[in-house]
Amino acid sequence: MTIPPRVKNAYQKVKWPLTFLVIGVLVVWFVTSVLYDLKWTGLGGRAIDSNYQHSKTLWDWLDLLIIPLMLAFGGWFINRSIRQAEWRQEIDKQREQALQNYYGRMSELLLKENLSEDSPDKVKAVARTITLATLQQLDPDRKRQVVKFLYETLLIGWLEFVTTTSFEEEAGMESHTSARRHKSIMRLREANMAGVNLAGVNLAGANLAGVNLSGANLHGAFLMDAHLHGANLATTNLQGAKLEDAKLVNAELMGAKLVGANLRGANLHGAKLEDAKFDKTTILPDDTHWIRNTDMHRFTDPKHPGFRWYPIGD
């Protein structure tokens, strides 16, 4: 019999507290039921006889040793806490230095080497190598800064909204807005951005194909027309994310939270949606809303009779 994931998660949360509780109960039972009646422990009390010199009991020895032991443990715990705090500060300092070094090296490529779509492949390769190596050293908050830097410097693609105005005799002046996606200059495939916090960030048109975004927070992120082909989005929070026309071909979305997400026009060809979470506010690729008996295979499986194909694009 297969145990539901919800039950497994609940068990994992209470496993250790429950274990310690059981051990505590057993210790209390052992002390009160077994040791209490043994005279040599001194736990059950003893008759008072002024003419008899009692030998030291276990409780007497514990009474003598408990304060030194507590002081020794307290000193060890404080020293350990100080060392851990110093270690965390040193790691944080190293990560900040790595981020600043990255900004410096990428700025040189942008300003001196004129890193652009027309740059030689070797210059693009250097930028990619520096980026992937730096991401391996950074914590989720600093990874967020790198992603925003890459998007704002137009290195990983972007979506441009163009507004045109026309005049028609019957309707008068009319404005039309269209979107144009610009290709990425460098690719982030295989970049490790697990757990990164990109909530609310604008990444419309970004090329994040093959990126590891498992466990990331993309709540409310703008990912319209984003290229997420083969991206790892397992257990990622995509609640309320704008994913219109996103390329999610072969993306791993197992356990992803898609409550309130807008997937209108998104390409889910081959995407893995096991245990993904939807609700009635989720907009599906065909502009319908998810309901309990929705067959998501019609968006992911090309062999499904109702499969609808969307262009994969770049």
C-alpha positions in Angstrom: 0.0 0.0 0.0 1.3 3.4 -1.0 1.5 6.0 1.8 0.1 9.4 0.7 2.8 12.2 0.6 0.7 14.3 3.1 0.9 11.5 5.7 4.6 11.1 5.1 5.2 14.8 5.6 3.2 14.8 8.8 5.1 11.8 10.1 8.5 13.5 9.3 7.5 16.6 11.3 6.5 14.7 14.5 9.0 11.8 14.2 11.8 13.2 16.4 9.6 15.0 19.0 7.7 11.8 19.4 10.9 9.8 19.8 12.2 12.1 22.5 8.9 12.0 24.2 8.8 8.2 24.4 12.4 8.1 25.6 11.6 10.7 28.3 8.6 8.7 29.5 10.7 5.5 29.7 13.4 7.3 31.7 10.9 8.7 34.1 9.3 5.2 34.5 12.7 3.6 35.1 13.7 6.1 37.7 10.4 6.0 39.6 9.6 2.3 39.3 13.0 0.6 39.4 15.7 2.9 40.9 13.4 4.4 43.5 13.2 1.3 45.7 16.9 0.5 45.5 18.6 1.7 48.7 22.0 2.3 47.1 20.5 5.0 44.8 19.2 7.1 47.7 16.2 8.1 45.7 13.6 6.5 48.0 14.9 8.1 51.2 16.4 6.3 54.2 15.8 6.0 57.9 17.4 8.6 60.1 19.9 7.2 62.6 22.3 9.6 64.2 24.5 6.8 65.5 25.1 5.2 62.0 27.3 6.6 59.3 25.6 5.9 56.0 27.7 5.2 52.9 27.4 7.5 49.9 24.5 6.7 47.6 24.2 7.4 43.9 22.0 10.4 44.7 24.7 11.8 47.0 27.4 11.5 44.3 25.1 13.1 41.7 24.4 15.9 44.2 28.1 16.6 44.4 28.8 16.3 40.7 25.7 18.1 39.2 27.0 21.7 39.6 30.5 21.1 38.1 28.9 19.1 35.3 26.4 21.9 34.6 29.2 24.5 34.6 31.4 22.3 32.3 28.5 21.8 29.9 27.5 25.5 30.0 31.1 26.5 29.1 31.3 24.0 26.3 27.9 25.1 24.9 28.8 28.8 25.0 32.2 28.2 23.3 30.5 26.0 20.7 27.9 28.7 20.0 30.6 31.4 19.7 32.6 29.2 17.2 29.5 28.6 15.1 28.6 32.3 15.0 32.2 33.1 14.0 32.1 30.4 11.3 28.7 31.7 9.9 30.1 35.2 9.8 33.2 34.0 7.9 31.1 32.1 5.4 28.8 35.1 4.9 31.9 37.3 4.4 33.3 34.9 1.8 29.9 34.7 0.0 29.7 38.5 -0.1 33.2 38.8 -1.5 32.4 36.2 -4.2 29.3 38.2 -5.2 31.3 41.5 -5.4 34.1 39.7 -7.4 31.4 38.4 -9.8 30.0 41.9 -10.3 33.5 43.2 -11.0 34.3 40.5 -13.6 31.0 40.7 -15.3 31.2 44.5 -15.5 34.5 44.1 -17.3 33.0 41.8 -19.8 30.1 44.1 -20.4 32.0 47.3 -20.6 35.4 46.3 -21.9 34.6 43.2 -24.0 31.1 44.6 -25.0 29.4 41.3 -24.1 26.4 41.1 -26.4 24.7 38.8 -28.8 27.4 39.5 -31.4 30.3 38.7 -29.0 32.6 35.8 -29.8 31.5 32.4 -28.4 34.6 32.3 -26.1 33.5 35.5 -24.4 30.0 34.2 -23.8 31.6 30.9 -22.5 33.7 32.9 -20.0 30.6 34.7 -18.8 28.7 31.5 -18.4 31.5 29.7 -16.6 32.0 32.6 -14.1 28.3 32.7 -13.4 27.9 29.0 -12.8 30.9 28.9 -10.5 29.8 31.9 -8.5 26.2 30.5 -8.1 27.7 27.4 -6.5 29.3 29.6 -3.8 26.3 31.7 -2.9 23.3 31.4 -0.6 19.7 31.8 -1.9 19.4 35.5 -1.2 22.6 36.4 -3.1 21.6 34.0 -6.0 18.5 36.2 -6.3 20.7 39.2 -6.8 22.7 37.4 -9.5 19.5 36.5 -11.4 18.2 40.1 -11.2 21.6 41.4 -12.4 21.6 39.0 -15.4 18.1 39.9 -16.3 18.5 43.7 -15.9 21.7 43.6 -18.0 19.7 41.7 -20.7 22.0 38.7 -20.6 19.4 36.0 -20.2 16.7 37.3 -22.5 13.9 39.6 -21.9 10.4 40.5 -23.0 9.8 43.9 -24.6 6.3 45.3 -24.7 5.8 47.6 -27.7 2.8 50.0 -27.9 1.7 51.2 -31.3 -0.9 53.8 -32.1 -3.2 53.7 -35.1 -6.0 55.8 -36.4 -9.2 54.4 -37.8 -12.1 56.6 -39.0 -14.7 54.6 -37.2 -12.9 53.9 -33.9 -10.6 56.9 -33.8 -7.1 56.6 -32.2 -6.4 53.1 -30.9 -3.4 51.7 -29.1 -2.1 48.2 -29.5 0.5 46.5 -27.2 2.5 43.6 -28.4 5.3 41.6 -26.8 8.6 40.8 -28.5 11.0 38.3 -26.9 14.7 39.0 -27.1 17.1 36.0 -27.2 19.5 35.4 -24.3 23.2 36.2 -24.8 24.3 33.5 -22.3 22.6 30.3 -21.1 22.2 29.2 -17.5 21.6 25.5 -18.2 22.7 23.3 -15.2 22.9 26.4 -12.9 22.1 25.5 -9.3 19.5 27.9 -8.0 17.7 25.5 -5.7 15.8 27.3 -2.9 16.3 30.8 -4.4 13.8 33.4 -3.4 12.5 35.0 -6.6 9.0 36.0 -5.3 7.5 38.8 -7.4 10.6 39.1 -9.6 10.1 40.1 -13.3 11.7 37.4 -15.5 9.4 37.7 -18.5 11.1 36.2 -21.5 14.1 35.0 -19.5 15.9 31.9 -20.7 16.0 29.6 -17.6 16.1 26.3 -19.6 17.7 23.4 -17.7 18.2 25.5 -14.5 17.7 23.8 -11.1 15.0 25.8 -9.4 13.8 23.0 -7.1 12.3 24.3 -3.9 12.5 27.9 -5.1 10.0 30.6 -4.2 8.6 32.0 -7.4 5.4 33.2 -5.8 3.8 35.9 -8.0 6.9 35.9 -10.3 6.4 37.3 -13.8 7.5 34.5 -16.2 5.4 35.3 -19.3 7.0 33.7 -22.3 9.9 32.5 -20.2 12.0 29.6 -21.6 11.9 26.8 -18.9 12.5 23.9 -21.1 13.8 21.0 -18.9 14.0 23.1 -15.8 13.8 21.4 -12.4 10.8 23.1 -10.7 10.1 20.2 -8.3 8.3 21.4 -5.1 8.8 25.0 -6.3 6.3 27.6 -5.1 4.6 29.0 -8.2 1.5 30.2 -6.5 0.1 33.2 -8.4 2.9 33.1 -10.9 2.3 34.6 -14.4 3.3 31.8 -16.8 1.4 32.8 -19.9 3.0 31.4 -23.0 5.9 30.0 -20.9 7.9 27.1 -22.4 7.7 24.3 -19.8 8.6 21.5 -22.2 9.9 18.5 -20.2 10.0 20.6 -17.1 9.9 18.8 -13.7 7.0 20.2 -11.8 6.5 17.3 -9.3 5.0 18.7 -6.1 5.1 22.2 -7.4 2.5 24.6 -6.0 0.5 26.1 -9.0 -2.4 27.4 -7.0 -3.6 30.6 -8.7 -0.9 30.4 -11.4 -1.7 31.6 -14.9 -0.7 29.0 -17.5 -2.7 30.4 -20.4 -0.9 29.4 -23.6 1.9 27.6 -21.8 3.6 24.6 -23.4 3.5 21.7 -21.0 4.6 19.1 -23.6 6.3 16.3 -21.6 6.1 18.1 -18.3 6.0 16.0 -15.1 3.1 17.1 -12.9 2.9 14.3 -10.3 1.6 15.7 -7.0 1.5 19.2 -8.4 -1.0 21.4 -6.6 -3.8 23.3 -8.4 -7.1 24.9 -7.5 -10.0 26.5 -9.2 -8.1 29.8 -9.6 -5.4 28.1 -11.7 -5.7 29.0 -15.3 -4.8 26.2 -17.7 -3.1 26.5 -21.1 -6.5 26.3 -23.0 -7.8 29.3 -20.9 -10.0 27.1 -18.7 -9.9 26.8 -14.9 -8.6 23.7 -13.2 -11.3 21.5 -11.5 -11.0 18.4 -9.5 -11.4 15.9 -12.4 -9.2 17.8 -14.9 -7.1 15.4 -17.0 -3.8 17.2 -17.1 -2.4 14.6 -19.5 -4.1 16.4 -22.4 -1.5 19.1 -21.9 1.5 16.9 -21.3 1.1 13.7 -23.3 1.2 13.9 -27.1 -0.5 10.5 -27.3 -3.6 11.8 -25.4 -6.6 12.1 -27.7 -7.2 15.7 -26.5 -3.6 16.8 -26.6 -3.1 20.3 -27.8 0.3 21.2 -29.3 1.9 24.6 -28.6 5.0 25.7 -30.5 8.1 25.1 -28.5 10.0 28.1 -29.9 13.5 29.2 -28.7 
